[in-house]
């Protein structure tokens, strides 16, 4: 059985994406062609935890990225082709569905706890009904739902049980469904907090400079800050950990088109992997976030 991660890499390379691999993080691959994708791969998507999802949501929010979980199964079933699943608010698909999406073939169904659903295009439904010269009541009775349901779907209520959607299309002899784009999901950013005093100290200085800040873990950075632009920062006391993260942060910075900064206490270097390394105390010398970003970008 081929690795899910390797298959995703192969597909992204085929489609001309630039990518960064960061295994064992909240994402395994960051990839960009036009838009930025943050992809986590697992055999069993039920092993994906809420804290990983929260980190993905924070990064996706600030980087205008689309998070995606790609796997093969849950504890109870194999993931099916053409269906979007969901885990802690992160859209999830199998490798075949992902491959299809990359070729422009988007799924028609999405799995929630209540069952399998589709989405109706209101205009297509209304046009198909009128072409058949059917009233809403006649169409509803023909497929076994209420007149109110037809009315709501023609007014823009997109979610519909998938078997009902199939009955509609079979009876009308016309496609009235909307394809489901997992990259268009609305992702709500969770609240975050610093993991230690150093992160808290840095965040306070960032906020003084006009940034709003959030915190992430299992990534090559700890703090995401936003003022006029987004700033990615790795804050570490451990020099070895800082040097290990720096190459990944540099590549993520380039993919995300966002400046990045390394911060530590009394560092022995001024630069690591092409990124500026500052003493945390240096932040106090800046008067604004714009001034700090200007210094970083040279």
Phi, psi and omega in degrees: 000127182287146177297136177300318181300315181295323178294319177297316178301317181298316181294317180296319178297318179300323183272003174081027177278145165271136186217159176233129177261127179226075185294151178072014176258188175290342168228152177262329182221132165251129185220143178223134164242292169251309178253160182271130175249139172242111191245131172247132180244136179210148172294310181250111185289345177290347177277355176284124188260162184296326180293327176293318177298318180297319177297318178298320181295318179298310180298318181297321179299309186283329184264006183051044183256163177252116178276147180209136175253126181239126181210191182246331186200169165253188177292337188254337187204161171280141176291137184261148178293141177085009180235136173263130176254184181210139178222112183052039177084001178260125178297143186224140180217167171270175187292326179294319178294318178299316178301317178297318179300317180296338177265003179093007180259095186273152181293161177251351186228152177224136183262123171241176181299329181282355180135201182257128185235160171232184177232135181262138169273112186303317182293319179296319180297313181296316180298318181294320179295316182291325177299326179274001180055048180250142170280167177297321179297316181297318179294317180299315181294328182293329182248000172085032174234181184271157175300323179299322179297316178298316179301313182295320180290329176284344179265355175119012174280100193282324186283135181211144176303136189295325179293327176291319178300316178296322177295319177301310183293324178293316181291318182279346183056043182199143177286126178235009183270157172258138173291151184256120180260107181294344179276357180255008180298141173281123182250119181271126181285128178280164172285145181229166177213156181294151181269343178205178184295325181294316177298320179296319179297315179297316181299321179296320178292320178299318181292326175298326180279358177104002178277151162257143190235152171220165188238144178225161173223174183054042180210166179281022177208164181244327186232132171249126182236146181221129173231254170280338176219169179270138179237128179259129183227134170253122185245114185219143168275330184276114184297323181295319179293322178298315180292329178290322182281332190304313180298322179292319179295322178299314180292320178296321177302317180291318179294319183277350182057047180225137179294155181225154185216141173256138181226139179205180176260119178049058180292152180270350180240165177253346183208142175222124178053036177083005178251142177292134176248116182248150166287140179305326181298333181296335180301331182291345181276351181265147182259342182205160176296324180298320179294319180295314180298321178299320178296318181294318183280351177074000000 
